[in-house]
Amino acid sequence: TVFAMVQRRHGPGGSSTPVFEEQALRDLLVVEGFKEVHAYKLWKWLIRHPEVDCWEAVDWSALGLPRRMVELLPQRFVVRSSRVCERSDSSDGKTTKLLASVRHPSHFAPSL
């Protein structure tokens, strides 16, 4: 099954590029000949499932992505580079505050 192919959080070399890094995912789509709609399906699904923080937890059958794309994603990307630690909703329901934990803070530091 497709689930058996996806067994690692990081690909070879410990890839830590988040799948939400738009240009990186678009580059993969172009190089591999996948349709752009597959990126949108994946992003939409992941946004609707914030509890999913690793490839093993993705419901691939619900996404209908090409098999080769399912194989490549865990090798090139991580599902999330940060996670929500705390959520606070306003009483009127119009505002949500999120406290996030960044997994790879060194990615945001300038290289000297």
N, C-alpha and C positions, 0 to 999 in steps of 0.2 A: 504494500500500500504506500501511498504518498507519505503517510506519517512516519514510516520507517526511514525515509530518506533524510528527515530533518531531526538530527540528533544533537547538534551543537549550538551553544549560544553564540560562539564566535567561530568564524571560519579559520582556515589555515592561516597562520601568522597572527591570529587573534584580532581579526578585523573589528574595529569599533566604530565604523561609520553608521550612524543611525539611518534607518530606512526612510525616515522623514527628511533626509537631506535630499531635497528635490533634484538638484542637478546631477548628483551621483547616481540616483536611481534612473533618471532619464537617460544618462549616458549608457547605463547597462541595457536599457530597453532598446536603444538605437543599435548598439553593437551586436546584440543578440537577435535583433529583428522582432521584438515583441511590440504589440500595440500599446499605445500610451494609456488606453482605458484600463489596462491591468494595474497600473500604478494607482489610479484613482480608486479602483475597487479595493485594493489593499489598504490604502490610507483610510478610506471611509470605514472599512471594517475595524481597523486598529483603533480609530478614534472612538468608535462605538463600543469597543471592548478595552477600556483602560486597564483592566486587571491583567491583561496579557502582556507579559514582559519578556517572553522568550519564544523562540520559533516553535518549540514543542507544544505550546498551548494554542497555536493558531489552528483554526478549523479550516483546513485547506479545501475540504469538499464544499464548504459554503462559498468559497471564493471563486472556484472554477478557473484558476490560473493555469497557464501551460505548465506541464510537468517539468520542463527544463528550467523554467523560472523558479519553480518551487525548490529545485535542486540548488540553484545559484544564490538565491537570497541569503541563506544562512552562511554561505561562504564569503559573501561580500558585505553583509550588513548585520547590525544588531537591531532588534525590535525597538528598543527604547534606550536612550542614553541617559535618561533620568527617570525618576518615578515620583508620583504624587504621594507625599507623606501625610498631608492633612488637607481637608477641604472644608470651607466655611461658606454657607449660602446665606445671602441677606434675607431678612424677614419677608420682603416683597417678592423674592424669587428672581429678581432681575440681575443680581450680581453674585458671582462666585469667586472666591479667593482660593488660590491653591498654593500650598507650600510644597516646593519640589526639592528633591535631593538629586544633585548632578553626580553621575557615576564617574565621569572622566573630566574632572575640572582642569586637568593639564591641557585639554584641547582648547580652552578659552584663554590660556595665558599666552602672551606674545613670546615668540621664539627669539632668544637673544644670542 
